[in-house]
Amino acid sequence: QVQLVESGGGLVQAGGSLRLSCEASGRTFSRNAMGWFRQAPGTEREFVAGITWIGGIKYGDSVKGRFTISRDNVKNTAFLQMNSLKSEDTAVYYCAARSVTYSAVVPTEYAYWGQGTEVTVSS
């Protein structure tokens, strides 16, 4: 089992930045692929970014060039640096982990989920 706890969400003005963290516990973290998803009210959960255990990265089209995913396997933590935030980035952001080493863009491919952290971008 893997437990995930997100932090770092909040209210920010458009153009600003936030850094989300996701701390994992419960089993070996370093070989799990990690992902960030987001969900706005009335919408489906959207892939934001994914990272493999060795640092291979994918981004959703809407965040390319603005968001950066990273991980620290020693600290069992994944990060999402979000820059140039827009009002359309407003959502609950979820950290997720797979039980395999390679990432995926579909939420159903992830076995473990955090409780979510809310990000609100004011225009």
C-alpha positions, 0 to 999 in steps of 0.5 A: 500500500502507498499513502499519498498526502498533497500540500501546497494548494491555495489562492493565487493571482493569475500569472503567479506560481505555486508548488505542490508537494506529494509525500508518499509513505507505506512502501518503497516509493522510488520505483513507482511512477507518479502522476498529477491530475486535476479536476474542476467542478463538473469536469472529468479528471484531467492528466497534468503530468507524470514521471517515471521512477527514473525521471521520464516525464510527460505533460498534458497539453494545457500545462506544457511549458508552464508546469514542471514535475519532479521527484525526490526518491530519498524524501519520498516526495513528488512535486509540481511547480506551477508557473504562469497560472491561469484562471482555467488552472483552478481545480482540485489537484490530485497526486497519484501513484502506480504500482509499476515503474512507467507513467500513464495518462489515464486515471484508472491506471493509477492505484493510489490517490491522495485526498487532493489539494485545492488550487484557485487562480483569480483573474 
